């Protein structure tokens, strides 16, 4: 709807973000959430997105370093896609916080 309004108003129209759900509604989300956001997003700064999503109890917010607004069409789109696949594999395994792969450096630190 927002995009349709912007197209109808023309390219010079100022578009404002829709209202977000209330923090209590976000806090009631009972499933894990993955959010991907560009660190250099000129449309919605990463810090604003992080603050807006902070009420979600089980959120994994990943930042694309120097990424812009459309993470899957940005220079790092393959890394974003890989991050999504890894998150989905962890979800399927039953724990989005348990690692699927680990660096050998991780083993040296915990050994």
N, CA, C and O of each residue as an XYZ file, in Angstrom:
444
protein
N       0.824     -1.179      0.000
C       0.000      0.000      0.000
C       0.874      1.251      0.000
O       0.602      2.197     -0.740
N       1.910      1.263      0.816
C       2.797      2.417      0.890
C       3.464      2.657     -0.463
O       3.535      3.794     -0.931
N       3.948      1.593     -1.084
C       4.600      1.735     -2.383
C       3.611      2.207     -3.437
O       3.959      3.026     -4.288
N       2.381      1.700     -3.392
C       1.366      2.135     -4.346
C       1.073      3.620     -4.188
O       0.929      4.334     -5.180
N       0.983      4.091     -2.945
C       0.736      5.510     -2.700
C       1.879      6.368     -3.237
O       1.643      7.431     -3.811
N       3.107      5.910     -3.053
C       4.261      6.665     -3.530
C       4.272      6.739     -5.046
O       4.568      7.790     -5.613
N       3.950      5.623     -5.715
C       3.907      5.624     -7.181
C       2.813      6.550     -7.690
O       3.012      7.278     -8.663
N       1.668      6.524     -7.039
C       0.548      7.362     -7.464
C       0.865      8.842     -7.280
O       0.429      9.674     -8.076
N       1.618      9.172     -6.242
C       1.932     10.571     -5.953
C       3.066     11.093     -6.814
O       3.249     12.305     -6.928
N       3.826     10.204     -7.418
C       4.927     10.636     -8.268
C       6.262     10.536     -7.560
O       6.309     10.341     -6.346
N       7.359     10.670     -8.316
C       8.694     10.464     -7.756
C       9.109     11.496     -6.728
O       9.977     11.209     -5.904
N       8.534     12.671     -6.739
C       8.956     13.709     -5.790
C       8.196     13.637     -4.482
O       8.439     14.444     -3.584
N       7.275     12.684     -4.353
C       6.457     12.600     -3.144
C       7.300     12.160     -1.953
O       8.214     11.345     -2.078
N       6.974     12.709     -0.826
C       7.625     12.314      0.412
C       6.846     11.151      1.013
O       5.638     11.253      1.227
N       7.536     10.049      1.285
C       6.883      8.860      1.820
C       7.295      8.698      3.272
O       8.481      8.738      3.598
N       6.319      8.515      4.137
C       6.619      8.277      5.537
C       6.344      6.816      5.859
O       5.504      6.179      5.224
N       7.046      6.300      6.834
C       6.878      4.902      7.222
C       5.533      4.706      7.893
O       5.041      5.585      8.601
N       4.944      3.542      7.661
C       3.681      3.255      8.339
C       3.936      3.069      9.836
O       5.062      2.799     10.253
N       2.892      3.214     10.626
C       3.029      2.996     12.056
C       3.403      1.548     12.316
O       2.889      0.632     11.673
N       4.293      1.357     13.255
C       4.665      0.008     13.659
C       3.666     -0.500     14.685
O       2.996      0.293     15.345
N       3.562     -1.809     14.824
C       2.713     -2.341     15.892
C       3.215     -1.848     17.245
O       4.381     -1.480     17.385
N       2.357     -1.844     18.207
C       2.726     -1.426     19.558
C       3.781     -2.377     20.125
O       3.838     -3.551     19.759
N       4.603     -1.856     21.014
C       5.663     -2.674     21.630
C       5.080     -3.915     22.294
O       5.687     -4.985     22.244
N       3.915     -3.784     22.913
C       3.283     -4.943     23.568
C       2.911     -6.014     22.541
O       3.016     -7.208     22.819
N       2.477     -5.584     21.359
C       2.148     -6.546     20.305
C       3.403     -7.237     19.792
O       3.396     -8.443     19.547
N       4.476     -6.477     19.632
C       5.744     -7.077     19.202
C       6.272     -8.035     20.266
O       6.817     -9.089     19.940
N       6.112     -7.673     21.532
C       6.575     -8.519     22.632
C       5.794     -9.826     22.709
O       6.269    -10.797     23.297
N       4.613     -9.858     22.127
C       3.774    -11.058     22.167
C       4.118    -12.054     21.060
O       3.549    -13.145     21.016
N       5.027    -11.699     20.182
C       5.412    -12.630     19.109
C       6.078    -13.838     19.756
O       7.060    -13.709     20.486
N       5.526    -15.011     19.475
C       5.965    -16.222     20.175
C       6.826    -17.145     19.318
O       7.030    -18.305     19.676
N       7.322    -16.657     18.216
C       8.177    -17.461     17.341
C       9.480    -16.704     17.107
O       9.510    -15.478     17.215
N      10.554    -17.418     16.787
C      11.807    -16.726     16.467
C      11.641    -15.863     15.222
O      10.910    -16.217     14.297
N      12.335    -14.723     15.214
C      12.257    -13.782     14.096
C      13.676    -13.470     13.613
O      14.576    -13.200     14.408
N      13.847    -13.514     12.307
C      15.103    -13.088     11.693
C      14.832    -11.789     10.956
O      13.918    -11.717     10.134
N      15.614    -10.772     11.243
C      15.508     -9.495     10.544
C      16.870     -9.178      9.940
O      17.899     -9.347     10.593
N      16.872     -8.723      8.710
C      18.096     -8.355      8.002
C      17.987     -6.873      7.664
O      16.981     -6.419      7.118
N      19.041     -6.125      7.998
C      18.978     -4.686      7.774
C      20.345     -4.163      7.350
O      21.375     -4.574      7.884
N      20.337     -3.267      6.399
C      21.577     -2.671      5.914
C      22.154     -1.677      6.899
O      21.437     -0.816      7.407
N      23.424     -1.786      7.170
C      24.094     -0.882      8.100
C      24.207      0.542      7.601
O      24.368      1.465      8.400
N      24.126      0.739      6.288
C      24.207      2.080      5.709
C      22.904      2.445      4.995
O      22.905      3.206      4.027
N      21.809      1.896      5.482
C      20.501      2.131      4.869
C      20.120      3.601      4.998
O      19.943      4.090      6.114
N      19.989      4.322      3.871
C      19.631      5.736      3.951
C      18.132      5.954      4.173
O      17.711      7.052      4.535
N      17.335      4.918      3.958
C      15.883      5.026      4.123
C      15.489      4.847      5.573
O      14.666      5.594      6.103
N      16.079      3.855      6.211
C      15.773      3.535      7.608
C      17.077      3.150      8.295
O      17.569      2.040      8.091
N      17.645      4.032      9.100
C      18.929      3.730      9.743
C      18.869      2.452     10.594
O      17.846      2.132     11.200
N      19.980      1.749     10.616
C      20.046      0.490     11.367
C      19.653      0.696     12.825
O      18.907     -0.109     13.381
N      20.138      1.749     13.443
C      19.827      1.979     14.862
C      18.331      2.170     15.077
O      17.795      1.732     16.095
N      17.646      2.819     14.133
C      16.197      3.009     14.247
C      15.471      1.667     14.097
O      14.510      1.391     14.814
N      15.934      0.849     13.169
C      15.318     -0.469     12.984
C      15.539     -1.334     14.220
O      14.619     -2.013     14.677
N      16.746     -1.312     14.756
C      17.041     -2.099     15.959
C      16.160     -1.661     17.122
O      15.630     -2.497     17.854
N      16.004     -0.361     17.289
C      15.161      0.142     18.380
C      13.710     -0.267     18.156
O      13.024     -0.659     19.100
N      13.237     -0.179     16.912
C      11.843     -0.514     16.614
C      11.551     -1.992     16.856
O      10.438     -2.352     17.240
N      12.540     -2.839     16.634
C      12.344     -4.283     16.768
C      12.747     -4.824     18.140
O      12.609     -6.021     18.394
N      13.235     -3.974     19.009
C      13.799     -4.433     20.290
C      12.790     -5.093     21.223
O      13.190     -5.790     22.155
N      11.513     -4.895     21.003
C      10.502     -5.518     21.861
C      10.263     -6.991     21.529
O       9.678     -7.721     22.329
N      10.708     -7.422     20.365
C      10.502     -8.820     19.971
C      11.419     -9.687     20.825
O      12.635     -9.495     20.816
N      10.846    -10.649     21.569
C      11.662    -11.393     22.536
C      12.745    -12.285     21.934
O      13.823    -12.406     22.515
N      12.490    -12.908     20.794
C      13.473    -13.830     20.220
C      13.792    -13.375     18.802
O      13.350    -13.972     17.820
N      14.572    -12.302     18.723
C      14.919    -11.751     17.413
C      16.409    -11.916     17.156
O      17.238    -11.740     18.048
N      16.718    -12.250     15.940
C      18.100    -12.295     15.477
C      18.196    -11.219     14.401
O      17.766    -11.429     13.267
N      18.755    -10.082     14.755
C      18.881     -8.955     13.835
C      20.295     -8.960     13.277
O      21.263     -8.755     14.009
N      20.404     -9.193     11.984
C      21.727     -9.187     11.368
C      21.878     -7.940     10.512
O      20.945     -7.504      9.837
N      23.052     -7.393     10.561
C      23.369     -6.167      9.826
C      24.268     -6.505      8.652
O      25.274     -7.195      8.812
N      23.909     -6.024      7.481
C      24.813     -6.140      6.353
C      25.752     -4.935      6.426
O      25.314     -3.789      6.317
N      27.018     -5.198      6.608
C      28.012     -4.147      6.779
C      28.043     -3.283      5.514
O      28.247     -3.783      4.408
N      27.840     -2.003      5.699
C      27.760     -1.041      4.598
C      26.620     -1.338      3.627
O      26.598     -0.823      2.509
N      25.661     -2.182      4.067
C      24.544     -2.546      3.206
C      23.510     -1.439      3.128
O      23.356     -0.640      4.052
N      22.806     -1.410      2.005
C      21.782     -0.398      1.782
C      20.404     -0.949      2.133
O      20.296     -1.884      2.926
N      19.364     -0.386      1.557
C      18.003     -0.707      1.974
C      17.530     -2.088      1.531
O      16.841     -2.768      2.291
N      17.875     -2.510      0.346
C      17.383     -3.779     -0.195
C      18.471     -4.840     -0.078
O      19.254     -5.044     -1.006
N      18.512     -5.506      1.057
C      19.610     -6.409      1.394
C      19.798     -7.554      0.403
O      20.924     -8.000      0.181
N      18.718     -8.030     -0.191
C      18.845     -9.152     -1.120
C      19.199     -8.711     -2.541
O      19.404     -9.553     -3.415
N      19.270     -7.418     -2.775
C      19.703     -6.905     -4.076
C      20.926     -6.009     -3.932
O      21.226     -5.215     -4.823
N      21.619     -6.133     -2.834
C      22.803     -5.330     -2.556
C      24.045     -6.142     -2.912
O      23.942     -7.313     -3.278
N      25.194     -5.532     -2.807
C      26.450     -6.203     -3.163
C      26.685     -7.476     -2.348
O      27.308     -8.418     -2.838
N      26.200     -7.508     -1.130
C      26.427     -8.666     -0.257
C      25.256     -9.646     -0.274
O      25.072    -10.395      0.685
N      24.470     -9.653     -1.335
C      23.256    -10.477     -1.357
C      23.524    -11.959     -1.155
O      22.689    -12.648     -0.568
N      24.643    -12.471     -1.614
C      24.946    -13.900     -1.416
C      25.195    -14.206      0.056
O      24.763    -15.244      0.559
N      25.878    -13.320      0.737
C      26.118    -13.514      2.178
C      24.813    -13.412      2.961
O      24.601    -14.152      3.922
N      23.949    -12.502      2.552
C      22.639    -12.376      3.201
C      21.842    -13.659      2.996
O      21.260    -14.189      3.942
N      21.816    -14.154      1.774
C      21.090    -15.400      1.480
C      21.656    -16.563      2.292
O      20.901    -17.380      2.818
N      22.982    -16.637      2.392
C      23.603    -17.696      3.183
C      23.227    -17.578      4.657
O      22.986    -18.589      5.317
N      23.176    -16.364      5.174
C      22.785    -16.149      6.568
C      21.349    -16.603      6.811
O      21.040    -17.186      7.851
N      20.482    -16.333      5.847
C      19.091    -16.755      5.964
C      18.995    -18.277      5.950
O      18.259    -18.862      6.744
N      19.734    -18.915      5.050
C      19.717    -20.380      4.973
C      20.220    -20.988      6.279
O      19.609    -21.924      6.794
N      21.318    -20.473      6.822
C      21.832    -21.002      8.087
C      20.815    -20.829      9.212
O      20.629    -21.736     10.024
N      20.158    -19.672      9.265
C      19.148    -19.428     10.295
C      17.992    -20.416     10.153
O      17.506    -20.961     11.144
N      17.555    -20.641      8.911
C      16.458    -21.587      8.685
C      16.859    -23.016      9.041
O      16.035    -23.784      9.538
N      18.109    -23.376      8.794
C      18.584    -24.707      9.185
C      18.581    -24.857     10.704
O      18.207    -25.909     11.224
N      18.996    -23.808     11.419
C      18.954    -23.854     12.884
C      17.512    -23.924     13.383
O      17.219    -24.633     14.346
N      16.628    -23.202     12.740
C      15.205    -23.249     13.105
C      14.656    -24.655     12.910
O      13.960    -25.186     13.775
N      14.974    -25.250     11.773
C      14.506    -26.613     11.494
C      15.062    -27.610     12.510
O      14.386    -28.573     12.871
N      16.286    -27.381     12.969
C      16.910    -28.269     13.942
C      16.341    -28.074     15.349
O      16.593    -28.883     16.242
N      15.576    -27.003     15.543
C      14.912    -26.823     16.829
C      15.459    -25.729     17.708
O      14.874    -25.443     18.753
N      16.572    -25.097     17.327
C      17.139    -24.035     18.163
C      17.891    -23.049     17.274
O      18.989    -23.342     16.801
N      17.297    -21.888     17.052
C      17.938    -20.913     16.167
C      19.211    -20.339     16.756
O      19.948    -19.635     16.066
N      19.483    -20.629     18.020
C      20.681    -20.090     18.660
C      21.837    -21.095     18.706
O      22.963    -20.726     19.040
N      21.568    -22.349     18.374
C      22.615    -23.376     18.372
C      23.353    -23.328     17.044
O      22.719    -23.291     15.989
N      24.672    -23.327     17.077
C      25.425    -23.232     15.816
C      25.267    -24.481     14.947
O      25.159    -25.600     15.450
N      25.256    -24.263     13.652
C      25.247    -25.358     12.676
C      26.688    -25.630     12.238
O      27.083    -26.779     12.042
N      27.450    -24.574     12.092
C      28.870    -24.671     11.755
C      29.629    -23.847     12.780
O      29.079    -22.938     13.402
N      30.895    -24.180     12.944
C      31.704    -23.440     13.906
C      33.118    -23.339     13.370
O      33.612    -24.251     12.708
N      33.752    -22.245     13.658
C      35.128    -22.022     13.234
C      36.064    -22.846     14.116
O      35.775    -23.069     15.292
N      37.176    -23.294     13.554
C      38.145    -24.015     14.370
C      38.699    -23.105     15.461
O      39.139    -23.591     16.503
N      38.685    -21.800     15.240
C      39.120    -20.856     16.262
C      38.202    -20.921     17.476
O      38.653    -20.726     18.605
N      36.906    -21.195     17.253
C      35.965    -21.352     18.369
C      36.369    -22.524     19.250
O      36.262    -22.449     20.474
N      36.832    -23.602     18.636
C      37.251    -24.778     19.380
C      38.472    -24.470     20.241
O      38.562    -24.924     21.381
N      39.406    -23.703     19.697
C      40.614    -23.364     20.458
C      40.280    -22.512     21.663
O      40.909    -22.649     22.712
N      39.313    -21.645     21.532
C      38.936    -20.748     22.623
C      38.274    -21.520     23.749
O      38.520    -21.233     24.920
N      37.423    -22.512     23.411
C      36.687    -23.239     24.442
C      37.443    -24.452     24.962
O      37.039    -25.037     25.968
N      38.521    -24.842     24.310
C      39.248    -26.055     24.730
C      40.111    -25.789     25.950
O      40.788    -26.694     26.437
